[in-house]
Structures are given as C-alpha cells and as structure tokens.
Amino acid sequence: MKFNRYALYYVPPANSDWGAWATAWLGWDAAQGAEVAHPDVPGLPLPISDITQTPRKYGLHATIKPPMRLADGHSAEDLADACATLCAGLNPVRLDGLAVEHLGRFLALRPQGDETALNALAARCVEALDPFRAPPGAAELERRRKSGLNAQQDANLLRWGYPFVMDQFRFHITLSGRLSQNDGITTKAALDQHLSPLLPVPFDLSELALAGEAEDGRFHVIHRYALSG
C-alpha cells in the first residue's frame, strides 16, 4: 500500500479490552485496516459517528512523532529501520493509569501520574526521526498558524514541523472531535460509564507503532516495535 505520510504512534495492544472498545468507538481499526461497528452507547447527545468523525481516520492512537512526508533521499524502508533501532534503545514507561478528560473542546484519554519519562521518550522520538521529515510547505505553515499558536508553538512548527512537540507535548488518545460544553459533558459521562472501567491500572507503554496515511487519508499500522532498552 502506498502511503503519503508516516508517523510514530502509541497504539493500544490488540488484545486489550479497552483498546478494542475504544477502537470500535472511533469506528476505524488502523491495525486491521478496516471499519468496525460502533458500540451501543445510550444517552449520547449526538450519534457516535458524528462525535468521532474527525479523529476516526487516524485510528485509536497517541501521537509520538507527528505525521510527516519523507524527505528526499529517504525511503519507507529506511524509516522502518530507524524506528526499529530507536525503539530497541528506549525503555518502557509506566504511569498510574488513563482517564477520560476534556482537552480543550474535545475528549481524550490522558495519562495519570508523573509524565516526565513519557515526555522525554516523545522528545527523543521527535528528534531521532527528524532527519526523515520533509519540511512543511507555505500552505501547511499557514494552515497550522490559523489555529492561533503561541511563540513556542510557532518555533516548534518551524524547527520540528509541528507545534505540539517538546515542551508543548501532551500525551493524549483522542476520542472525539470538537464538542459544545454540554455535549462534551454528556459524552464524557457516557465514556466514564462504558470505557473507564476497562482502562488499565497501571498504564504501561511498552511498544510504539509506525503508521502510514493511505491515499484516502486513513492511517494504517505498518509495524509495531517493542521498547526493549
């Protein structure tokens, strides 16, 4: 399959109950490259398909190295080899757990506990894989800046190709698009009832996944790498 962009993601283990439920919630299984039926969740303010429309194409994930086009002179095989080498030298990270939280106007799973080691891992991945990244064009820079970036985020955009990395990074697994305040509160209550009891305690991040964006904009897991440092 031909991919336009590549990213390094955290993707929940395929055999986890919480990962399976949340994958169905989004409606796209990036690991299998297939649509999946949404679960039956009573009491939502909107259809699940509307709530999850924006994040669906990415699949259930947390971004570690943001999606990038390959720079000239680099191949997908070279990137895969670099990911394997990188992950072989990274230590797994353990946090207290995950929780459904409001993140701006959307809902996401956020880690609980000290995020220092997690943030350091993400920063190392951003830096190590940056030689493979083609610089953003003028149109992409303009589009990113329309969201209203602070000075550090704009500096990150120019240096790393994405605003929300390094000191601006916040690990999150997106569960919705933008919601009104009332819709967000109601949707979070439903997720707390159905998803929260399945969430891992503690939360172990022990592998990362190379993902690719297909021609239709949907992301697919290409390979998983154990963190074996």
DAZI-V385838 format. One record per residue. N is the residue number from 1. SS is DSSP state (A for helix, B for strand, O for the rest). PHI is phi as a letter, one per 40 degrees, with the letter a starting at -180 (NA if undefined). PSI is psi in radians with two decimals (* if undefined). Layout:
N SS PHI PSI
N SS PHI PSI
This chain:
1 O NA 2.40
2 O c 2.34
3 O b 2.45
4 O c -0.64
5 B b 2.81
6 B b 2.63
7 B a 2.74
8 B b 2.07
9 B b 2.75
10 B c 2.20
11 O b 2.19
12 O d 2.61
13 O d 2.45
14 O c -0.46
15 O c 0.20
16 O c 2.40
17 A c -0.71
18 A c -0.65
19 A c -0.71
20 A c -0.74
21 A c -0.80
22 A c -0.54
23 A c -0.79
24 A c -0.65
25 A d -0.78
26 A c -0.63
27 O g 0.06
28 B b 2.18
29 B c 1.77
30 O c -0.50
31 O c -0.66
32 O c -0.26
33 O g 0.77
34 B a 2.63
35 B c 2.57
36 O b 2.64
37 O c 2.44
38 O c 2.60
39 O c 2.83
40 O c 1.94
41 O b 1.73
42 O c 2.71
43 O g 0.14
44 O c 2.59
45 O c -0.32
46 O a 2.81
47 O d 2.53
48 A d -0.68
49 A c -0.55
50 A c -0.75
51 A c -0.65
52 O b 0.17
53 A d -0.79
54 A c -0.86
55 A c -0.14
56 A d -0.79
57 O c -0.37
58 O c -0.34
59 O g 3.03
60 O c 2.02
61 O a 2.89
62 B b 2.29
63 B c 2.27
64 B b -1.04
65 B b 1.99
66 B c 2.75
67 B d 2.40
68 B a 2.61
69 O c 2.56
70 B c 2.40
71 O c 2.72
72 O d 2.43
73 O g -0.02
74 O b 2.44
75 O b 2.88
76 A c -0.60
77 A c -0.69
78 A c -0.74
79 A c -0.75
80 A c -0.73
81 A c -0.71
82 A c -0.68
83 A c -0.71
84 A c -0.78
85 A c -0.76
86 A c -0.90
87 A c -0.51
88 A c -0.40
89 O b 0.06
90 O b 2.46
91 O c 2.52
92 O d 2.73
93 B b 2.35
94 B b 2.27
95 B b 2.99
96 O c -0.55
97 B i -2.91
98 B b 2.67
99 B a 2.57
100 B c 2.20
101 B b 2.73
102 B c 2.27
103 B b 1.66
104 O g -2.21
105 O c 0.11
106 B b 2.98
107 B b 2.51
108 B a 2.78
109 B c 2.22
110 B b 2.53
111 B c 2.61
112 B b 2.40
113 O h -2.95
114 O c 2.09
115 O c 0.16
116 A d -0.88
117 A c -0.64
118 A c -0.78
119 A c -0.67
120 A c -0.69
121 A c -0.81
122 A c -0.74
123 A c -0.70
124 A c -0.69
125 A c -0.75
126 A d -0.80
127 A c -0.76
128 A c -0.62
129 O c 0.00
130 A c -0.52
131 A c -0.34
132 A c -0.15
133 B c 2.19
134 O c 2.45
135 O c 2.59
136 O c 2.56
137 O c 3.07
138 A c -0.68
139 A c -0.69
140 A c -0.72
141 A d -0.76
142 A c -0.75
143 A c -0.76
144 A c -0.70
145 A c -0.34
146 O c -0.38
147 O c -0.15
148 O g 1.39
149 O c 2.56
150 O c 3.09
151 A c -0.72
152 A c -0.67
153 A c -0.69
154 A c -0.67
155 A c -0.70
156 A c -0.70
157 A d -0.76
158 A c -0.65
159 A c -0.73
160 A b -0.06
161 O g 0.09
162 O a 2.42
163 O c -0.63
164 O b 1.06
165 O b 3.04
166 A f -2.16
167 A c -0.17
168 A c 0.10
169 O c 2.38
170 O b 1.95
171 O d 2.26
172 O a 2.59
173 B b 1.85
174 B c 2.36
175 O b -0.16
176 O a 2.91
177 O c -2.91
178 O c 2.34
179 O b 2.65
180 O c 2.89
181 A d -0.82
182 A c -0.74
183 A c -0.63
184 A c -0.72
185 A c -0.79
186 A c -0.73
187 A c -0.71
188 A c -0.69
189 A c -0.70
190 A c -0.72
191 A c -0.65
192 A c -0.55
193 A c -0.72
194 A b -0.64
195 O c -0.74
196 A d -0.69
197 A c -0.31
198 A c -0.22
199 O c 2.54
200 O c 2.48
201 O b 1.86
202 O c 3.09
203 B b 2.05
204 B b 2.17
205 B b 1.79
206 O b 0.05
207 B a 2.75
208 B b 2.84
209 B b 2.34
210 B c 2.22
211 B b 2.66
212 B b 2.55
213 B c 2.05
214 O c 3.09
215 O c -0.51
216 O c 0.06
217 O g -0.11
218 O c 2.52
219 B c 2.55
220 B b 2.42
221 B c 2.18
222 B c -0.80
223 B a 2.53
224 B b 2.49
225 B b 2.19
226 B c 2.48
227 O c 1.89
228 O b 0.48
229 O c *
